[in-house]
């Protein structure tokens, strides 16, 4: 299977630092293959650098930024 879009809800929540880095490599590979990714997380961390857009929910308001 080669999905064209991935929805990932808190995929790094229980991972240690090394596993988060390896997961980042996996996400980069998915993006390089041309698929889209929507990712939710409580921490911004290292995955934020590969985002085209990001949003932060703060005090009940959604704040967006493009990179």
mmCIF file as Biopython writes it, N, C-alpha, C and O atoms, coordinates in Angstrom:
data_model
#
loop_
_atom_site.group_PDB
_atom_site.id
_atom_site.type_symbol
_atom_site.label_atom_id
_atom_site.label_alt_id
_atom_site.label_comp_id
_atom_site.label_asym_id
_atom_site.label_entity_id
_atom_site.label_seq_id
_atom_site.pdbx_PDB_ins_code
_atom_site.Cartn_x
_atom_site.Cartn_y
_atom_site.Cartn_z
_atom_site.occupancy
_atom_site.B_iso_or_equiv
_atom_site.auth_seq_id
_atom_site.auth_asym_id
_atom_site.pdbx_PDB_model_num
ATOM 1   N N  . UNK A ? 1  ? 0.832  -1.184 0.000  1.0 0.0 1  A 1 
ATOM 2   C CA . UNK A ? 1  ? 0.000  0.000  0.000  1.0 0.0 1  A 1 
ATOM 3   C C  . UNK A ? 1  ? 0.875  1.244  0.000  1.0 0.0 1  A 1 
ATOM 4   O O  . UNK A ? 1  ? 1.919  1.284  0.650  1.0 0.0 1  A 1 
ATOM 5   N N  . UNK A ? 2  ? 0.444  2.242  -0.724 1.0 0.0 2  A 1 
ATOM 6   C CA . UNK A ? 2  ? 1.120  3.534  -0.759 1.0 0.0 2  A 1 
ATOM 7   C C  . UNK A ? 2  ? 0.081  4.637  -0.554 1.0 0.0 2  A 1 
ATOM 8   O O  . UNK A ? 2  ? -0.393 5.233  -1.522 1.0 0.0 2  A 1 
ATOM 9   N N  . UNK A ? 3  ? -0.273 4.909  0.709  1.0 0.0 3  A 1 
ATOM 10  C CA . UNK A ? 3  ? -1.268 5.957  0.953  1.0 0.0 3  A 1 
ATOM 11  C C  . UNK A ? 3  ? -0.777 7.302  0.450  1.0 0.0 3  A 1 
ATOM 12  O O  . UNK A ? 3  ? 0.423  7.578  0.467  1.0 0.0 3  A 1 
ATOM 13  N N  . UNK A ? 4  ? -1.700 8.137  0.002  1.0 0.0 4  A 1 
ATOM 14  C CA . UNK A ? 4  ? -1.327 9.482  -0.451 1.0 0.0 4  A 1 
ATOM 15  C C  . UNK A ? 4  ? -1.413 10.495 0.676  1.0 0.0 4  A 1 
ATOM 16  O O  . UNK A ? 4  ? -0.948 11.626 0.541  1.0 0.0 4  A 1 
ATOM 17  N N  . UNK A ? 5  ? -2.017 10.080 1.801  1.0 0.0 5  A 1 
ATOM 18  C CA . UNK A ? 5  ? -2.149 10.990 2.937  1.0 0.0 5  A 1 
ATOM 19  C C  . UNK A ? 5  ? -2.106 10.187 4.231  1.0 0.0 5  A 1 
ATOM 20  O O  . UNK A ? 5  ? -2.740 9.138  4.344  1.0 0.0 5  A 1 
ATOM 21  N N  . UNK A ? 6  ? -1.354 10.688 5.202  1.0 0.0 6  A 1 
ATOM 22  C CA . UNK A ? 6  ? -1.229 10.042 6.513  1.0 0.0 6  A 1 
ATOM 23  C C  . UNK A ? 6  ? -1.777 10.988 7.579  1.0 0.0 6  A 1 
ATOM 24  O O  . UNK A ? 6  ? -1.458 12.177 7.579  1.0 0.0 6  A 1 
ATOM 25  N N  . UNK A ? 7  ? -2.596 10.465 8.483  1.0 0.0 7  A 1 
ATOM 26  C CA . UNK A ? 7  ? -3.087 11.212 9.635  1.0 0.0 7  A 1 
ATOM 27  C C  . UNK A ? 7  ? -2.456 10.568 10.870 1.0 0.0 7  A 1 
ATOM 28  O O  . UNK A ? 7  ? -2.749 9.418  11.196 1.0 0.0 7  A 1 
ATOM 29  N N  . UNK A ? 8  ? -1.585 11.320 11.557 1.0 0.0 8  A 1 
ATOM 30  C CA . UNK A ? 8  ? -0.823 10.786 12.693 1.0 0.0 8  A 1 
ATOM 31  C C  . UNK A ? 8  ? -1.181 11.566 13.953 1.0 0.0 8  A 1 
ATOM 32  O O  . UNK A ? 8  ? -0.885 12.756 14.057 1.0 0.0 8  A 1 
ATOM 33  N N  . UNK A ? 9  ? -1.812 10.899 14.902 1.0 0.0 9  A 1 
ATOM 34  C CA . UNK A ? 9  ? -2.249 11.528 16.145 1.0 0.0 9  A 1 
ATOM 35  C C  . UNK A ? 9  ? -1.292 11.153 17.271 1.0 0.0 9  A 1 
ATOM 36  O O  . UNK A ? 9  ? -1.280 10.010 17.729 1.0 0.0 9  A 1 
ATOM 37  N N  . UNK A ? 10 ? -0.492 12.118 17.715 1.0 0.0 10 A 1 
ATOM 38  C CA . UNK A ? 10 ? 0.471  11.937 18.800 1.0 0.0 10 A 1 
ATOM 39  C C  . UNK A ? 10 ? 1.400  10.727 18.572 1.0 0.0 10 A 1 
ATOM 40  O O  . UNK A ? 10 ? 1.551  9.904  19.474 1.0 0.0 10 A 1 
ATOM 41  N N  . UNK A ? 11 ? 2.018  10.605 17.400 1.0 0.0 11 A 1 
ATOM 42  C CA . UNK A ? 11 ? 2.820  9.410  17.116 1.0 0.0 11 A 1 
ATOM 43  C C  . UNK A ? 11 ? 4.102  9.302  17.940 1.0 0.0 11 A 1 
ATOM 44  O O  . UNK A ? 11 ? 4.664  8.212  18.053 1.0 0.0 11 A 1 
ATOM 45  N N  . UNK A ? 12 ? 4.573  10.401 18.515 1.0 0.0 12 A 1 
ATOM 46  C CA . UNK A ? 12 ? 5.824  10.338 19.276 1.0 0.0 12 A 1 
ATOM 47  C C  . UNK A ? 12 ? 5.613  10.436 20.781 1.0 0.0 12 A 1 
ATOM 48  O O  . UNK A ? 12 ? 6.578  10.590 21.530 1.0 0.0 12 A 1 
ATOM 49  N N  . UNK A ? 13 ? 4.366  10.347 21.234 1.0 0.0 13 A 1 
ATOM 50  C CA . UNK A ? 13 ? 4.032  10.589 22.638 1.0 0.0 13 A 1 
ATOM 51  C C  . UNK A ? 13 ? 4.822  9.719  23.618 1.0 0.0 13 A 1 
ATOM 52  O O  . UNK A ? 13 ? 5.216  10.211 24.675 1.0 0.0 13 A 1 
ATOM 53  N N  . UNK A ? 14 ? 5.063  8.471  23.309 1.0 0.0 14 A 1 
ATOM 54  C CA . UNK A ? 14 ? 5.728  7.567  24.254 1.0 0.0 14 A 1 
ATOM 55  C C  . UNK A ? 14 ? 7.107  7.122  23.779 1.0 0.0 14 A 1 
ATOM 56  O O  . UNK A ? 14 ? 7.634  6.112  24.244 1.0 0.0 14 A 1 
ATOM 57  N N  . UNK A ? 15 ? 7.684  7.874  22.857 1.0 0.0 15 A 1 
ATOM 58  C CA . UNK A ? 15 ? 8.978  7.484  22.301 1.0 0.0 15 A 1 
ATOM 59  C C  . UNK A ? 15 ? 10.123 8.199  23.003 1.0 0.0 15 A 1 
ATOM 60  O O  . UNK A ? 15 ? 9.975  9.336  23.452 1.0 0.0 15 A 1 
ATOM 61  N N  . UNK A ? 16 ? 11.271 7.522  23.095 1.0 0.0 16 A 1 
ATOM 62  C CA . UNK A ? 16 ? 12.462 8.186  23.627 1.0 0.0 16 A 1 
ATOM 63  C C  . UNK A ? 16 ? 13.097 9.035  22.540 1.0 0.0 16 A 1 
ATOM 64  O O  . UNK A ? 16 ? 12.647 9.017  21.394 1.0 0.0 16 A 1 
ATOM 65  N N  . UNK A ? 17 ? 14.131 9.774  22.888 1.0 0.0 17 A 1 
ATOM 66  C CA . UNK A ? 17 ? 14.750 10.731 21.960 1.0 0.0 17 A 1 
ATOM 67  C C  . UNK A ? 17 ? 15.236 10.065 20.681 1.0 0.0 17 A 1 
ATOM 68  O O  . UNK A ? 17 ? 15.015 10.594 19.592 1.0 0.0 17 A 1 
ATOM 69  N N  . UNK A ? 18 ? 15.890 8.922  20.790 1.0 0.0 18 A 1 
ATOM 70  C CA . UNK A ? 18 ? 16.400 8.229  19.600 1.0 0.0 18 A 1 
ATOM 71  C C  . UNK A ? 18 ? 15.255 7.778  18.692 1.0 0.0 18 A 1 
ATOM 72  O O  . UNK A ? 18 ? 15.345 7.901  17.471 1.0 0.0 18 A 1 
ATOM 73  N N  . UNK A ? 19 ? 14.195 7.263  19.277 1.0 0.0 19 A 1 
ATOM 74  C CA . UNK A ? 19 ? 13.055 6.803  18.481 1.0 0.0 19 A 1 
ATOM 75  C C  . UNK A ? 19 ? 12.361 7.979  17.787 1.0 0.0 19 A 1 
ATOM 76  O O  . UNK A ? 19 ? 11.878 7.830  16.664 1.0 0.0 19 A 1 
ATOM 77  N N  . UNK A ? 20 ? 12.307 9.137  18.437 1.0 0.0 20 A 1 
ATOM 78  C CA . UNK A ? 20 ? 11.718 10.329 17.802 1.0 0.0 20 A 1 
ATOM 79  C C  . UNK A ? 20 ? 12.534 10.723 16.581 1.0 0.0 20 A 1 
ATOM 80  O O  . UNK A ? 20 ? 11.967 11.080 15.548 1.0 0.0 20 A 1 
ATOM 81  N N  . UNK A ? 21 ? 13.852 10.663 16.683 1.0 0.0 21 A 1 
ATOM 82  C CA . UNK A ? 21 ? 14.708 10.987 15.538 1.0 0.0 21 A 1 
ATOM 83  C C  . UNK A ? 21 ? 14.483 9.992  14.398 1.0 0.0 21 A 1 
ATOM 84  O O  . UNK A ? 21 ? 14.410 10.388 13.235 1.0 0.0 21 A 1 
ATOM 85  N N  . UNK A ? 22 ? 14.375 8.720  14.722 1.0 0.0 22 A 1 
ATOM 86  C CA . UNK A ? 22 ? 14.121 7.697  13.699 1.0 0.0 22 A 1 
ATOM 87  C C  . UNK A ? 22 ? 12.745 7.896  13.069 1.0 0.0 22 A 1 
ATOM 88  O O  . UNK A ? 22 ? 12.572 7.714  11.864 1.0 0.0 22 A 1 
ATOM 89  N N  . UNK A ? 23 ? 11.769 8.273  13.897 1.0 0.0 23 A 1 
ATOM 90  C CA . UNK A ? 23 ? 10.435 8.552  13.378 1.0 0.0 23 A 1 
ATOM 91  C C  . UNK A ? 23 ? 10.482 9.739  12.421 1.0 0.0 23 A 1 
ATOM 92  O O  . UNK A ? 23 ? 9.807  9.731  11.392 1.0 0.0 23 A 1 
ATOM 93  N N  . UNK A ? 24 ? 11.273 10.757 12.751 1.0 0.0 24 A 1 
ATOM 94  C CA . UNK A ? 24 ? 11.447 11.906 11.870 1.0 0.0 24 A 1 
ATOM 95  C C  . UNK A ? 24 ? 11.974 11.492 10.504 1.0 0.0 24 A 1 
ATOM 96  O O  . UNK A ? 24 ? 11.548 12.024 9.479  1.0 0.0 24 A 1 
ATOM 97  N N  . UNK A ? 25 ? 12.908 10.535 10.494 1.0 0.0 25 A 1 
ATOM 98  C CA . UNK A ? 25 ? 13.418 10.008 9.223  1.0 0.0 25 A 1 
ATOM 99  C C  . UNK A ? 25 ? 12.302 9.332  8.428  1.0 0.0 25 A 1 
ATOM 100 O O  . UNK A ? 25 ? 12.231 9.467  7.207  1.0 0.0 25 A 1 
ATOM 101 N N  . UNK A ? 26 ? 11.436 8.609  9.126  1.0 0.0 26 A 1 
ATOM 102 C CA . UNK A ? 26 ? 10.317 7.947  8.463  1.0 0.0 26 A 1 
ATOM 103 C C  . UNK A ? 26 ? 9.358  8.970  7.858  1.0 0.0 26 A 1 
ATOM 104 O O  . UNK A ? 26 ? 8.910  8.804  6.723  1.0 0.0 26 A 1 
ATOM 105 N N  . UNK A ? 27 ? 9.041  10.020 8.604  1.0 0.0 27 A 1 
ATOM 106 C CA . UNK A ? 27 ? 8.151  11.062 8.090  1.0 0.0 27 A 1 
ATOM 107 C C  . UNK A ? 27 ? 8.783  11.749 6.884  1.0 0.0 27 A 1 
ATOM 108 O O  . UNK A ? 27 ? 8.097  12.025 5.900  1.0 0.0 27 A 1 
ATOM 109 N N  . UNK A ? 28 ? 10.079 12.027 6.952  1.0 0.0 28 A 1 
ATOM 110 C CA . UNK A ? 28 ? 10.773 12.637 5.808  1.0 0.0 28 A 1 
ATOM 111 C C  . UNK A ? 28 ? 10.659 11.741 4.579  1.0 0.0 28 A 1 
ATOM 112 O O  . UNK A ? 28 ? 10.426 12.232 3.475  1.0 0.0 28 A 1 
ATOM 113 N N  . UNK A ? 29 ? 10.819 10.446 4.758  1.0 0.0 29 A 1 
ATOM 114 C CA . UNK A ? 29 ? 10.691 9.503  3.646  1.0 0.0 29 A 1 
ATOM 115 C C  . UNK A ? 29 ? 9.271  9.544  3.065  1.0 0.0 29 A 1 
ATOM 116 O O  . UNK A ? 29 ? 9.097  9.550  1.847  1.0 0.0 29 A 1 
ATOM 117 N N  . UNK A ? 30 ? 8.268  9.570  3.930  1.0 0.0 30 A 1 
ATOM 118 C CA . UNK A ? 30 ? 6.873  9.640  3.479  1.0 0.0 30 A 1 
ATOM 119 C C  . UNK A ? 30 ? 6.652  10.903 2.644  1.0 0.0 30 A 1 
ATOM 120 O O  . UNK A ? 30 ? 6.024  10.856 1.586  1.0 0.0 30 A 1 
ATOM 121 N N  . UNK A ? 31 ? 7.173  12.025 3.130  1.0 0.0 31 A 1 
ATOM 122 C CA . UNK A ? 31 ? 7.025  13.291 2.398  1.0 0.0 31 A 1 
ATOM 123 C C  . UNK A ? 31 ? 7.786  13.257 1.075  1.0 0.0 31 A 1 
ATOM 124 O O  . UNK A ? 31 ? 7.290  13.747 0.060  1.0 0.0 31 A 1 
ATOM 125 N N  . UNK A ? 32 ? 8.982  12.685 1.083  1.0 0.0 32 A 1 
ATOM 126 C CA . UNK A ? 32 ? 9.782  12.587 -0.143 1.0 0.0 32 A 1 
ATOM 127 C C  . UNK A ? 32 ? 9.090  11.728 -1.198 1.0 0.0 32 A 1 
ATOM 128 O O  . UNK A ? 32 ? 9.294  11.931 -2.395 1.0 0.0 32 A 1 
ATOM 129 N N  . UNK A ? 33 ? 8.272  10.769 -0.760 1.0 0.0 33 A 1 
ATOM 130 C CA . UNK A ? 33 ? 7.527  9.917  -1.686 1.0 0.0 33 A 1 
ATOM 131 C C  . UNK A ? 33 ? 6.303  10.629 -2.254 1.0 0.0 33 A 1 
ATOM 132 O O  . UNK A ? 33 ? 5.622  10.090 -3.127 1.0 0.0 33 A 1 
ATOM 133 N N  . UNK A ? 34 ? 6.016  11.846 -1.760 1.0 0.0 34 A 1 
ATOM 134 C CA . UNK A ? 34 ? 4.926  12.631 -2.299 1.0 0.0 34 A 1 
ATOM 135 C C  . UNK A ? 34 ? 3.625  12.564 -1.522 1.0 0.0 34 A 1 
ATOM 136 O O  . UNK A ? 34 ? 2.626  13.145 -1.944 1.0 0.0 34 A 1 
ATOM 137 N N  . UNK A ? 35 ? 3.618  11.869 -0.400 1.0 0.0 35 A 1 
ATOM 138 C CA . UNK A ? 35 ? 2.400  11.778 0.407  1.0 0.0 35 A 1 
ATOM 139 C C  . UNK A ? 35 ? 2.285  12.999 1.319  1.0 0.0 35 A 1 
ATOM 140 O O  . UNK A ? 35 ? 3.285  13.636 1.649  1.0 0.0 35 A 1 
ATOM 141 N N  . UNK A ? 36 ? 1.062  13.313 1.719  1.0 0.0 36 A 1 
ATOM 142 C CA . UNK A ? 36 ? 0.825  14.379 2.676  1.0 0.0 36 A 1 
ATOM 143 C C  . UNK A ? 36 ? 0.745  13.814 4.081  1.0 0.0 36 A 1 
ATOM 144 O O  . UNK A ? 36 ? 0.407  12.645 4.265  1.0 0.0 36 A 1 
ATOM 145 N N  . UNK A ? 37 ? 1.053  14.638 5.074  1.0 0.0 37 A 1 
ATOM 146 C CA . UNK A ? 37 ? 1.023  14.212 6.476  1.0 0.0 37 A 1 
ATOM 147 C C  . UNK A ? 37 ? 0.352  15.299 7.307  1.0 0.0 37 A 1 
ATOM 148 O O  . UNK A ? 37 ? 0.710  16.473 7.218  1.0 0.0 37 A 1 
ATOM 149 N N  . UNK A ? 38 ? -0.622 14.896 8.116  1.0 0.0 38 A 1 
ATOM 150 C CA . UNK A ? 38 ? -1.199 15.770 9.133  1.0 0.0 38 A 1 
ATOM 151 C C  . UNK A ? 38 ? -0.845 15.140 10.472 1.0 0.0 38 A 1 
ATOM 152 O O  . UNK A ? 38 ? -1.207 13.996 10.746 1.0 0.0 38 A 1 
ATOM 153 N N  . UNK A ? 39 ? -0.136 15.895 11.301 1.0 0.0 39 A 1 
ATOM 154 C CA . UNK A ? 39 ? 0.420  15.370 12.545 1.0 0.0 39 A 1 
ATOM 155 C C  . UNK A ? 39 ? -0.042 16.222 13.716 1.0 0.0 39 A 1 
ATOM 156 O O  . UNK A ? 39 ? 0.019  17.450 13.654 1.0 0.0 39 A 1 
ATOM 157 N N  . UNK A ? 40 ? -0.504 15.577 14.783 1.0 0.0 40 A 1 
ATOM 158 C CA . UNK A ? 40 ? -0.830 16.300 16.007 1.0 0.0 40 A 1 
ATOM 159 C C  . UNK A ? 40 ? 0.195  15.948 17.071 1.0 0.0 40 A 1 
ATOM 160 O O  . UNK A ? 40 ? 0.680  14.818 17.123 1.0 0.0 40 A 1 
ATOM 161 N N  . UNK A ? 41 ? 0.527  16.917 17.922 1.0 0.0 41 A 1 
ATOM 162 C CA . UNK A ? 41 ? 1.496  16.669 18.995 1.0 0.0 41 A 1 
ATOM 163 C C  . UNK A ? 41 ? 1.339  17.714 20.077 1.0 0.0 41 A 1 
ATOM 164 O O  . UNK A ? 41 ? 0.930  18.844 19.806 1.0 0.0 41 A 1 
ATOM 165 N N  . UNK A ? 42 ? 1.660  17.343 21.293 1.0 0.0 42 A 1 
ATOM 166 C CA . UNK A ? 42 ? 1.672  18.292 22.400 1.0 0.0 42 A 1 
ATOM 167 C C  . UNK A ? 42 ? 2.999  19.045 22.461 1.0 0.0 42 A 1 
ATOM 168 O O  . UNK A ? 42 ? 3.055  20.155 22.989 1.0 0.0 42 A 1 
ATOM 169 N N  . UNK A ? 43 ? 4.059  18.456 21.930 1.0 0.0 43 A 1 
ATOM 170 C CA . UNK A ? 43 ? 5.368  19.089 21.904 1.0 0.0 43 A 1 
ATOM 171 C C  . UNK A ? 43 ? 5.726  19.438 20.464 1.0 0.0 43 A 1 
ATOM 172 O O  . UNK A ? 43 ? 5.400  18.691 19.541 1.0 0.0 43 A 1 
ATOM 173 N N  . UNK A ? 44 ? 6.395  20.570 20.272 1.0 0.0 44 A 1 
ATOM 174 C CA . UNK A ? 44 ? 6.785  20.948 18.913 1.0 0.0 44 A 1 
ATOM 175 C C  . UNK A ? 44 ? 7.975  20.105 18.451 1.0 0.0 44 A 1 
ATOM 176 O O  . UNK A ? 44 ? 7.902  19.492 17.386 1.0 0.0 44 A 1 
ATOM 177 N N  . UNK A ? 45 ? 9.039  20.058 19.199 1.0 0.0 45 A 1 
ATOM 178 C CA . UNK A ? 45 ? 10.154 19.171 18.929 1.0 0.0 45 A 1 
ATOM 179 C C  . UNK A ? 45 ? 10.765 19.269 17.547 1.0 0.0 45 A 1 
ATOM 180 O O  . UNK A ? 45 ? 10.572 20.252 16.831 1.0 0.0 45 A 1 
ATOM 181 N N  . UNK A ? 46 ? 11.502 18.235 17.186 1.0 0.0 46 A 1 
ATOM 182 C CA . UNK A ? 46 ? 12.283 18.219 15.946 1.0 0.0 46 A 1 
ATOM 183 C C  . UNK A ? 46 ? 11.423 18.060 14.696 1.0 0.0 46 A 1 
ATOM 184 O O  . UNK A ? 46 ? 11.872 18.407 13.603 1.0 0.0 46 A 1 
ATOM 185 N N  . UNK A ? 47 ? 10.212 17.551 14.823 1.0 0.0 47 A 1 
ATOM 186 C CA . UNK A ? 47 ? 9.373  17.355 13.637 1.0 0.0 47 A 1 
ATOM 187 C C  . UNK A ? 47 ? 8.862  18.664 13.073 1.0 0.0 47 A 1 
ATOM 188 O O  . UNK A ? 47 ? 8.468  18.720 11.908 1.0 0.0 47 A 1 
ATOM 189 N N  . UNK A ? 48 ? 8.861  19.714 13.870 1.0 0.0 48 A 1 
ATOM 190 C CA . UNK A ? 48 ? 8.356  21.009 13.425 1.0 0.0 48 A 1 
ATOM 191 C C  . UNK A ? 48 ? 9.143  21.548 12.235 1.0 0.0 48 A 1 
ATOM 192 O O  . UNK A ? 48 ? 8.580  22.243 11.390 1.0 0.0 48 A 1 
ATOM 193 N N  . UNK A ? 49 ? 10.422 21.242 12.158 1.0 0.0 49 A 1 
ATOM 194 C CA . UNK A ? 49 ? 11.262 21.772 11.084 1.0 0.0 49 A 1 
ATOM 195 C C  . UNK A ? 49 ? 10.862 21.262 9.702  1.0 0.0 49 A 1 
ATOM 196 O O  . UNK A ? 49 ? 11.178 21.906 8.701  1.0 0.0 49 A 1 
ATOM 197 N N  . UNK A ? 50 ? 10.177 20.125 9.622  1.0 0.0 50 A 1 
ATOM 198 C CA . UNK A ? 50 ? 9.789  19.606 8.317  1.0 0.0 50 A 1 
ATOM 199 C C  . UNK A ? 50 ? 8.349  19.954 7.949  1.0 0.0 50 A 1 
ATOM 200 O O  . UNK A ? 50 ? 7.836  19.477 6.936  1.0 0.0 50 A 1 
ATOM 201 N N  . UNK A ? 51 ? 7.701  20.773 8.754  1.0 0.0 51 A 1 
ATOM 202 C CA . UNK A ? 51 ? 6.317  21.171 8.484  1.0 0.0 51 A 1 
ATOM 203 C C  . UNK A ? 51 ? 6.255  22.335 7.499  1.0 0.0 51 A 1 
ATOM 204 O O  . UNK A ? 51 ? 7.073  23.253 7.559  1.0 0.0 51 A 1 
ATOM 205 N N  . UNK A ? 52 ? 5.288  22.290 6.600  1.0 0.0 52 A 1 
ATOM 206 C CA . UNK A ? 52 ? 5.027  23.413 5.706  1.0 0.0 52 A 1 
ATOM 207 C C  . UNK A ? 52 ? 4.183  24.456 6.420  1.0 0.0 52 A 1 
ATOM 208 O O  . UNK A ? 52 ? 4.318  25.655 6.173  1.0 0.0 52 A 1 
ATOM 209 N N  . UNK A ? 53 ? 3.318  23.993 7.303  1.0 0.0 53 A 1 
ATOM 210 C CA . UNK A ? 53 ? 2.483  24.872 8.114  1.0 0.0 53 A 1 
ATOM 211 C C  . UNK A ? 53 ? 2.372  24.268 9.503  1.0 0.0 53 A 1 
ATOM 212 O O  . UNK A ? 53 ? 2.461  23.052 9.670  1.0 0.0 53 A 1 
ATOM 213 N N  . UNK A ? 54 ? 2.178  25.120 10.493 1.0 0.0 54 A 1 
ATOM 214 C CA . UNK A ? 54 ? 1.942  24.623 11.846 1.0 0.0 54 A 1 
ATOM 215 C C  . UNK A ? 54 ? 0.919  25.519 12.523 1.0 0.0 54 A 1 
ATOM 216 O O  . UNK A ? 54 ? 0.804  26.703 12.209 1.0 0.0 54 A 1 
ATOM 217 N N  . UNK A ? 55 ? 0.194  24.948 13.434 1.0 0.0 55 A 1 
ATOM 218 C CA . UNK A ? 55 ? -0.804 25.671 14.210 1.0 0.0 55 A 1 
ATOM 219 C C  . UNK A ? 55 ? -0.603 25.353 15.678 1.0 0.0 55 A 1 
ATOM 220 O O  . UNK A ? 55 ? -0.222 24.241 16.044 1.0 0.0 55 A 1 
ATOM 221 N N  . UNK A ? 56 ? -0.865 26.347 16.512 1.0 0.0 56 A 1 
ATOM 222 C CA . UNK A ? 56 ? -0.757 26.176 17.956 1.0 0.0 56 A 1 
ATOM 223 C C  . UNK A ? 56 ? -2.092 26.590 18.570 1.0 0.0 56 A 1 
ATOM 224 O O  . UNK A ? 56 ? -2.626 27.655 18.260 1.0 0.0 56 A 1 
ATOM 225 N N  . UNK A ? 57 ? -2.619 25.742 19.439 1.0 0.0 57 A 1 
ATOM 226 C CA . UNK A ? 57 ? -3.837 26.070 20.164 1.0 0.0 57 A 1 
ATOM 227 C C  . UNK A ? 57 ? -3.421 26.669 21.501 1.0 0.0 57 A 1 
ATOM 228 O O  . UNK A ? 57 ? -2.821 25.989 22.333 1.0 0.0 57 A 1 
ATOM 229 N N  . UNK A ? 58 ? -3.741 27.938 21.702 1.0 0.0 58 A 1 
ATOM 230 C CA . UNK A ? 58 ? -3.340 28.638 22.920 1.0 0.0 58 A 1 
ATOM 231 C C  . UNK A ? 58 ? -4.525 29.445 23.429 1.0 0.0 58 A 1 
ATOM 232 O O  . UNK A ? 58 ? -5.085 30.273 22.710 1.0 0.0 58 A 1 
ATOM 233 N N  . UNK A ? 59 ? -4.892 29.195 24.661 1.0 0.0 59 A 1 
ATOM 234 C CA . UNK A ? 59 ? -6.000 29.893 25.307 1.0 0.0 59 A 1 
ATOM 235 C C  . UNK A ? 59 ? -7.271 29.852 24.468 1.0 0.0 59 A 1 
ATOM 236 O O  . UNK A ? 59 ? -7.993 30.842 24.350 1.0 0.0 59 A 1 
ATOM 237 N N  . UNK A ? 60 ? -7.526 28.678 23.886 1.0 0.0 60 A 1 
ATOM 238 C CA . UNK A ? 60 ? -8.744 28.482 23.120 1.0 0.0 60 A 1 
ATOM 239 C C  . UNK A ? 60 ? -8.742 29.056 21.720 1.0 0.0 60 A 1 
ATOM 240 O O  . UNK A ? 60 ? -9.761 29.008 21.030 1.0 0.0 60 A 1 
ATOM 241 N N  . UNK A ? 61 ? -7.602 29.606 21.284 1.0 0.0 61 A 1 
ATOM 242 C CA . UNK A ? 61 ? -7.521 30.183 19.926 1.0 0.0 61 A 1 
ATOM 243 C C  . UNK A ? 61 ? -6.455 29.450 19.122 1.0 0.0 61 A 1 
ATOM 244 O O  . UNK A ? 61 ? -5.421 29.041 19.650 1.0 0.0 61 A 1 
ATOM 245 N N  . UNK A ? 62 ? -6.732 29.297 17.843 1.0 0.0 62 A 1 
ATOM 246 C CA . UNK A ? 62 ? -5.816 28.619 16.941 1.0 0.0 62 A 1 
ATOM 247 C C  . UNK A ? 62 ? -4.954 29.659 16.243 1.0 0.0 62 A 1 
ATOM 248 O O  . UNK A ? 62 ? -5.465 30.577 15.602 1.0 0.0 62 A 1 
ATOM 249 N N  . UNK A ? 63 ? -3.644 29.505 16.375 1.0 0.0 63 A 1 
ATOM 250 C CA . UNK A ? 63 ? -2.670 30.440 15.773 1.0 0.0 63 A 1 
ATOM 251 C C  . UNK A ? 63 ? -1.871 29.649 14.735 1.0 0.0 63 A 1 
ATOM 252 O O  . UNK A ? 63 ? -1.293 28.609 15.054 1.0 0.0 63 A 1 
ATOM 253 N N  . UNK A ? 64 ? -1.839 30.140 13.497 1.0 0.0 64 A 1 
ATOM 254 C CA . UNK A ? 64 ? -1.135 29.454 12.422 1.0 0.0 64 A 1 
ATOM 255 C C  . UNK A ? 64 ? 0.062  30.236 11.950 1.0 0.0 64 A 1 
ATOM 256 O O  . UNK A ? 64 ? 0.147  31.457 12.082 1.0 0.0 64 A 1 
ATOM 257 N N  . UNK A ? 65 ? 1.004  29.459 11.380 1.0 0.0 65 A 1 
ATOM 258 C CA . UNK A ? 65 ? 2.168  30.075 10.759 1.0 0.0 65 A 1 
ATOM 259 C C  . UNK A ? 65 ? 2.642  29.196 9.622  1.0 0.0 65 A 1 
ATOM 260 O O  . UNK A ? 65 ? 2.552  27.971 9.707  1.0 0.0 65 A 1 
ATOM 261 N N  . UNK A ? 66 ? 3.137  29.794 8.576  1.0 0.0 66 A 1 
ATOM 262 C CA . UNK A ? 66 ? 3.708  29.050 7.440  1.0 0.0 66 A 1 
ATOM 263 C C  . UNK A ? 66 ? 5.211  29.092 7.549  1.0 0.0 66 A 1 
ATOM 264 O O  . UNK A ? 66 ? 5.787  30.048 8.068  1.0 0.0 66 A 1 
ATOM 265 N N  . UNK A ? 67 ? 5.844  28.036 7.051  1.0 0.0 67 A 1 
ATOM 266 C CA . UNK A ? 67 ? 7.313  28.031 7.052  1.0 0.0 67 A 1 
ATOM 267 C C  . UNK A ? 67 ? 7.860  27.970 5.656  1.0 0.0 67 A 1 
ATOM 268 O O  . UNK A ? 67 ? 9.077  27.957 5.470  1.0 0.0 67 A 1 
#
